[in-house]
Amino acid sequence: MTDRTTLSAQIAALIEPFNKKGVALSDATTFQHDLEWDSLTVMDFVAAVEDEFDIIITMNMQAEIENVGQLIDAVIKLRG
């Protein structure tokens, strides 16, 4: 199983092409407010995360994930 630091770096690399404002990332970075992503960007990003980690993030789970830290926790949970 991948450790949290490695997983955080992988997710940061996935965020990079979508981070148009060059926002510094931390666990507290929010997708809606800090990165200012619209729904299409979120859908594209979720697809990239699902492909990278071979997981499915349900719509209910997506609605609960507001920041990078929550996404990391969700990926850890889904990968078991």
DRENTORKOL-3810 file (N, C-alpha, C; in nm, 4 decimals):
REM DRENTORKOL-3810
@n.u->0.0841; n.v->-0.1191; n.w->0.0000; ca.u->0.0000; ca.v->0.0000; ca.w->0.0000; c.u->0.0885; c.v->0.1254; c.w->0.0000
@n.u->0.0478; n.v->0.2229; n.w->-0.0753; ca.u->0.1231; ca.v->0.3474; ca.w->-0.0883; c.u->0.1073; c.v->0.4328; c.w->0.0372
@n.u->0.2159; n.v->0.4935; n.w->0.0811; ca.u->0.2038; ca.v->0.5796; ca.w->0.1991; c.u->0.1411; c.v->0.7137; c.w->0.1602
@n.u->0.0947; n.v->0.7855; n.w->0.2610; ca.u->0.0209; ca.v->0.9100; ca.w->0.2386; c.u->0.1051; c.v->1.0148; c.w->0.1654
@n.u->0.2341; n.v->1.0223; n.w->0.1963; ca.u->0.3206; ca.v->1.1216; ca.w->0.1324; c.u->0.3328; c.v->1.0951; c.w->-0.0177
@n.u->0.3516; n.v->0.9692; n.w->-0.0542; ca.u->0.3611; ca.v->0.9324; ca.w->-0.1950; c.u->0.2287; c.v->0.9582; c.w->-0.2653
@n.u->0.1200; n.v->0.9207; n.w->-0.2003; ca.u->-0.0133; ca.v->0.9414; ca.w->-0.2568; c.u->-0.0411; c.v->1.0906; c.w->-0.2747
@n.u->-0.0013; n.v->1.1710; n.w->-0.1788; ca.u->-0.0182; ca.v->1.3157; ca.w->-0.1873; c.u->0.0565; c.v->1.3719; c.w->-0.3083
@n.u->0.1774; n.v->1.3232; n.w->-0.3316; ca.u->0.2559; ca.v->1.3688; ca.w->-0.4472; c.u->0.1909; c.v->1.3263; c.w->-0.5785
@n.u->0.1356; n.v->1.2053; n.w->-0.5822; ca.u->0.0685; ca.v->1.1581; ca.w->-0.7033; c.u->-0.0541; c.v->1.2441; c.w->-0.7330
@n.u->-0.1307; n.v->1.2753; n.w->-0.6305; ca.u->-0.2507; ca.v->1.3574; ca.w->-0.6495; c.u->-0.2119; c.v->1.4995; c.w->-0.6890
@n.u->-0.1067; n.v->1.5532; n.w->-0.6292; ca.u->-0.0589; ca.v->1.6871; ca.w->-0.6677; c.u->-0.0206; c.v->1.6894; c.w->-0.8155
@n.u->0.0422; n.v->1.5824; n.w->-0.8623; ca.u->0.0792; ca.v->1.5742; ca.w->-1.0044; c.u->-0.0442; c.v->1.5694; c.w->-1.0934
@n.u->-0.1512; n.v->1.5042; n.w->-1.0468; ca.u->-0.2754; ca.v->1.5002; ca.w->-1.1235; c.u->-0.3455; c.v->1.6359; c.w->-1.1233
@n.u->-0.3320; n.v->1.7104; n.w->-1.0145; ca.u->-0.3949; ca.v->1.8426; ca.w->-1.0036; c.u->-0.3240; c.v->1.9443; c.w->-1.0934
@n.u->-0.1932; n.v->1.9291; n.w->-1.1091; ca.u->-0.1113; ca.v->2.0297; ca.w->-1.1770; c.u->-0.1692; c.v->2.0813; c.w->-1.3094
@n.u->-0.2114; n.v->1.9948; n.w->-1.4023; ca.u->-0.2633; ca.v->2.0486; ca.w->-1.5285; c.u->-0.3944; c.v->2.1271; c.w->-1.5131
@n.u->-0.4640; n.v->2.1043; n.w->-1.4020; ca.u->-0.5913; ca.v->2.1727; ca.w->-1.3765; c.u->-0.5735; c.v->2.2959; c.w->-1.2880
@n.u->-0.4522; n.v->2.3187; n.w->-1.2378; ca.u->-0.4240; ca.v->2.4274; ca.w->-1.1442; c.u->-0.3807; c.v->2.5518; c.w->-1.2227
@n.u->-0.4769; n.v->2.6120; n.w->-1.2887; ca.u->-0.4496; ca.v->2.7255; ca.w->-1.3790; c.u->-0.3942; c.v->2.8480; c.w->-1.3070
@n.u->-0.4263; n.v->2.8634; n.w->-1.1782; ca.u->-0.3818; ca.v->2.9805; ca.w->-1.1025; c.u->-0.2509; c.v->2.9570; c.w->-1.0294
@n.u->-0.1981; n.v->2.8344; n.w->-1.0368; ca.u->-0.0732; ca.v->2.8040; ca.w->-0.9676; c.u->-0.0856; c.v->2.8088; c.w->-0.8165
@n.u->-0.2000; n.v->2.7671; n.w->-0.7642; ca.u->-0.2250; ca.v->2.7678; ca.w->-0.6204; c.u->-0.1334; c.v->2.6671; c.w->-0.5523
@n.u->-0.0713; n.v->2.7082; n.w->-0.4405; ca.u->0.0100; ca.v->2.6158; ca.w->-0.3611; c.u->-0.0832; c.v->2.5137; c.w->-0.2966
@n.u->-0.0489; n.v->2.3857; n.w->-0.3083; ca.u->-0.1363; ca.v->2.2800; ca.w->-0.2592; c.u->-0.1005; c.v->2.2366; c.w->-0.1184
@n.u->-0.2039; n.v->2.2096; n.w->-0.0404; ca.u->-0.1904; ca.v->2.1488; ca.w->0.0916; c.u->-0.3146; c.v->2.0630; c.w->0.1118
@n.u->-0.3205; n.v->1.9910; n.w->0.2228; ca.u->-0.4399; ca.v->1.9109; ca.w->0.2510; c.u->-0.5653; c.v->1.9978; c.w->0.2597
@n.u->-0.5486; n.v->2.1231; n.w->0.2981; ca.u->-0.6626; ca.v->2.2129; ca.w->0.3169; c.u->-0.7059; c.v->2.2845; c.w->0.1894
@n.u->-0.6327; n.v->2.2682; n.w->0.0794; ca.u->-0.6681; ca.v->2.3353; ca.w->-0.0460; c.u->-0.8023; c.v->2.2835; c.w->-0.0955
@n.u->-0.8973; n.v->2.3751; n.w->-0.1165; ca.u->-1.0300; ca.v->2.3353; ca.w->-0.1643; c.u->-1.0367; c.v->2.3448; c.w->-0.3157
@n.u->-1.1157; n.v->2.2537; n.w->-0.3722; ca.u->-1.1293; ca.v->2.2502; ca.w->-0.5178; c.u->-1.2156; c.v->2.3659; c.w->-0.5680
@n.u->-1.3239; n.v->2.3934; n.w->-0.4983; ca.u->-1.4163; ca.v->2.4972; ca.w->-0.5440; c.u->-1.3642; c.v->2.6381; c.w->-0.5164
@n.u->-1.3197; n.v->2.6649; n.w->-0.3952; ca.u->-1.2829; ca.v->2.8019; ca.w->-0.3594; c.u->-1.1384; c.v->2.8368; c.w->-0.3949
@n.u->-1.0433; n.v->2.7521; n.w->-0.3549; ca.u->-0.9026; ca.v->2.7837; ca.w->-0.3797; c.u->-0.8633; c.v->2.7658; c.w->-0.5273
@n.u->-0.9023; n.v->2.6521; n.w->-0.5835; ca.u->-0.8651; ca.v->2.6238; ca.w->-0.7230; c.u->-0.9663; c.v->2.6797; c.w->-0.8228
@n.u->-1.0850; n.v->2.7150; n.w->-0.7721; ca.u->-1.1921; ca.v->2.7737; ca.w->-0.8536; c.u->-1.2310; c.v->2.6852; c.w->-0.9726
@n.u->-1.2471; n.v->2.5559; n.w->-0.9439; ca.u->-1.2854; ca.v->2.4617; ca.w->-1.0491; c.u->-1.4351; c.v->2.4663; c.w->-1.0734
@n.u->-1.4724; n.v->2.4557; n.w->-1.2011; ca.u->-1.6131; ca.v->2.4426; ca.w->-1.2351; c.u->-1.6471; c.v->2.2931; c.w->-1.2440
@n.u->-1.7727; n.v->2.2624; n.w->-1.2695; ca.u->-1.8158; ca.v->2.1219; ca.w->-1.2669; c.u->-1.7482; c.v->2.0378; c.w->-1.3755
@n.u->-1.7208; n.v->2.0959; n.w->-1.4903; ca.u->-1.6537; ca.v->2.0211; ca.w->-1.5975; c.u->-1.5102; c.v->1.9859; c.w->-1.5573
@n.u->-1.4406; n.v->2.0791; n.w->-1.4954; ca.u->-1.3043; ca.v->2.0533; ca.w->-1.4485; c.u->-1.3048; c.v->1.9431; c.w->-1.3435
@n.u->-1.4022; n.v->1.9480; n.w->-1.2536; ca.u->-1.4135; ca.v->1.8452; ca.w->-1.1504; c.u->-1.4338; c.v->1.7086; c.w->-1.2141
@n.u->-1.5216; n.v->1.7000; n.w->-1.3133; ca.u->-1.5476; ca.v->1.5726; ca.w->-1.3804; c.u->-1.4218; c.v->1.5195; c.w->-1.4483
@n.u->-1.3496; n.v->1.6064; n.w->-1.5162; ca.u->-1.2254; ca.v->1.5653; ca.w->-1.5821; c.u->-1.1217; c.v->1.5177; c.w->-1.4803
@n.u->-1.1104; n.v->1.5901; n.w->-1.3701; ca.u->-1.0141; ca.v->1.5546; ca.w->-1.2663; c.u->-1.0503; c.v->1.4222; c.w->-1.1996
@n.u->-1.1782; n.v->1.4039; n.w->-1.1683; ca.u->-1.2223; ca.v->1.2786; ca.w->-1.1061; c.u->-1.1906; c.v->1.1609; c.w->-1.1983
@n.u->-1.2134; n.v->1.1781; n.w->-1.3275; ca.u->-1.1816; ca.v->1.0718; ca.w->-1.4236; c.u->-1.0323; c.v->1.0403; c.w->-1.4212
@n.u->-0.9486; n.v->1.1422; n.w->-1.4117; ca.u->-0.8035; ca.v->1.1219; ca.w->-1.4064; c.u->-0.7636; c.v->1.0461; c.w->-1.2798
@n.u->-0.8246; n.v->1.0815; n.w->-1.1667; ca.u->-0.7949; ca.v->1.0137; ca.w->-1.0396; c.u->-0.8405; c.v->0.8679; c.w->-1.0460
@n.u->-0.9603; n.v->0.8466; n.w->-1.0989; ca.u->-1.0114; ca.v->0.7096; ca.w->-1.1090; c.u->-0.9214; c.v->0.6235; c.w->-1.1977
@n.u->-0.8766; n.v->0.6784; n.w->-1.3077; ca.u->-0.7869; ca.v->0.6050; ca.w->-1.3981; c.u->-0.6525; c.v->0.5764; c.w->-1.3323
@n.u->-0.5967; n.v->0.6766; n.w->-1.2671; ca.u->-0.4644; ca.v->0.6632; ca.w->-1.2050; c.u->-0.4619; c.v->0.5552; c.w->-1.0962
@n.u->-0.5672; n.v->0.5512; n.w->-1.0151; ca.u->-0.5679; ca.v->0.4625; ca.w->-0.8990; c.u->-0.6593; c.v->0.3413; c.w->-0.9160
@n.u->-0.7222; n.v->0.3279; n.w->-1.0323; ca.u->-0.8116; ca.v->0.2156; ca.w->-1.0625; c.u->-0.9198; c.v->0.2015; c.w->-0.9548
@n.u->-0.9902; n.v->0.3136; n.w->-0.9318; ca.u->-1.0981; ca.v->0.3188; ca.w->-0.8333; c.u->-1.2196; c.v->0.3848; c.w->-0.8973
@n.u->-1.3329; n.v->0.3752; n.w->-0.8296; ca.u->-1.4538; ca.v->0.4469; ca.w->-0.8696; c.u->-1.4944; c.v->0.5364; c.w->-0.7532
@n.u->-1.5073; n.v->0.6654; n.w->-0.7814; ca.u->-1.5526; ca.v->0.7615; ca.w->-0.6804; c.u->-1.6985; c.v->0.7925; c.w->-0.7116
@n.u->-1.7880; n.v->0.7495; n.w->-0.6236; ca.u->-1.9310; ca.v->0.7683; ca.w->-0.6475; c.u->-1.9682; c.v->0.9167; c.w->-0.6416
@n.u->-2.0826; n.v->0.9488; n.w->-0.6974; ca.u->-2.1302; ca.v->1.0870; ca.w->-0.6947; c.u->-2.1501; c.v->1.1340; c.w->-0.5504
@n.u->-2.2012; n.v->1.0468; n.w->-0.4644; ca.u->-2.2202; ca.v->1.0832; ca.w->-0.3234; c.u->-2.0865; c.v->1.1144; c.w->-0.2578
@n.u->-1.9857; n.v->1.0335; n.w->-0.2877; ca.u->-1.8534; ca.v->1.0564; ca.w->-0.2297; c.u->-1.7938; c.v->1.1862; c.w->-0.2842
@n.u->-1.8123; n.v->1.2112; n.w->-0.4139; ca.u->-1.7610; ca.v->1.3350; ca.w->-0.4740; c.u->-1.8186; c.v->1.4566; c.w->-0.4043
@n.u->-1.9459; n.v->1.4504; n.w->-0.3706; ca.u->-2.0122; ca.v->1.5646; ca.w->-0.3063; c.u->-1.9531; c.v->1.5944; c.w->-0.1690
@n.u->-1.8958; n.v->1.4925; n.w->-0.1042; ca.u->-1.8398; ca.v->1.5094; ca.w->0.0296; c.u->-1.6932; c.v->1.5517; c.w->0.0282
@n.u->-1.6267; n.v->1.5390; n.w->-0.0855; ca.u->-1.4841; ca.v->1.5701; ca.w->-0.0944; c.u->-1.4684; c.v->1.7166; c.w->-0.1346
@n.u->-1.4222; n.v->1.7981; n.w->-0.0415; ca.u->-1.4096; ca.v->1.9411; ca.w->-0.0667; c.u->-1.2655; c.v->1.9878; c.w->-0.0783
@n.u->-1.1707; n.v->1.9088; n.w->-0.0231; ca.u->-1.0317; ca.v->1.9538; ca.w->-0.0269; c.u->-0.9369; c.v->1.8378; c.w->-0.0581
@n.u->-0.8120; n.v->1.8698; n.w->-0.0778; ca.u->-0.7109; ca.v->1.7715; ca.w->-0.1172; c.u->-0.6964; c.v->1.6620; c.w->-0.0115
@n.u->-0.6942; n.v->1.6984; n.w->0.1156; ca.u->-0.6807; ca.v->1.6008; ca.w->0.2228; c.u->-0.7937; c.v->1.4993; c.w->0.2233
@n.u->-0.9156; n.v->1.5461; n.w->0.2015; ca.u->-1.0297; ca.v->1.4548; ca.w->0.1964; c.u->-1.0185; c.v->1.3612; c.w->0.0763
@n.u->-0.9670; n.v->1.4117; n.w->-0.0345; ca.u->-0.9480; ca.v->1.3262; ca.w->-0.1520; c.u->-0.8455; c.v->1.2182; c.w->-0.1236
@n.u->-0.7355; n.v->1.2545; n.w->-0.0599; ca.u->-0.6323; ca.v->1.1557; ca.w->-0.0247; c.u->-0.6920; c.v->1.0484; c.w->0.0644
@n.u->-0.7692; n.v->1.0894; n.w->0.1656; ca.u->-0.8332; ca.v->0.9925; ca.w->0.2547; c.u->-0.9281; c.v->0.9010; c.w->0.1788
@n.u->-1.0040; n.v->0.9566; n.w->0.0845; ca.u->-1.0976; ca.v->0.8773; ca.w->0.0049; c.u->-1.0244; c.v->0.7756; c.w->-0.0815
@n.u->-0.9144; n.v->0.8160; n.w->-0.1439; ca.u->-0.8373; ca.v->0.7234; ca.w->-0.2274; c.u->-0.7816; c.v->0.6109; c.w->-0.1404
@n.u->-0.7293; n.v->0.6441; n.w->-0.0245; ca.u->-0.6779; ca.v->0.5407; ca.w->0.0676; c.u->-0.7884; c.v->0.4419; c.w->0.1032
@n.u->-0.9061; n.v->0.4938; n.w->0.1362; ca.u->-1.0197; ca.v->0.4093; ca.w->0.1734; c.u->-1.0610; c.v->0.3198; c.w->0.0568
@n.u->-1.0705; n.v->0.3769; n.w->-0.0620; ca.u->-1.1180; ca.v->0.3005; ca.w->-0.1776; c.u->-1.0174; c.v->0.1953; c.w->-0.2245
@n.u->-0.8906; n.v->0.2223; n.w->-0.2017; ca.u->-0.7883; ca.v->0.1255; ca.w->-0.2412; c.u->-0.7744; c.v->0.0130; c.w->-0.1400
@n.u->-0.8301; n.v->0.0358; n.w->-0.0205; ca.u->-0.8322; ca.v->-0.0653; ca.w->0.0838; c.u->-0.6993; c.v->-0.1011; c.w->0.1315
END
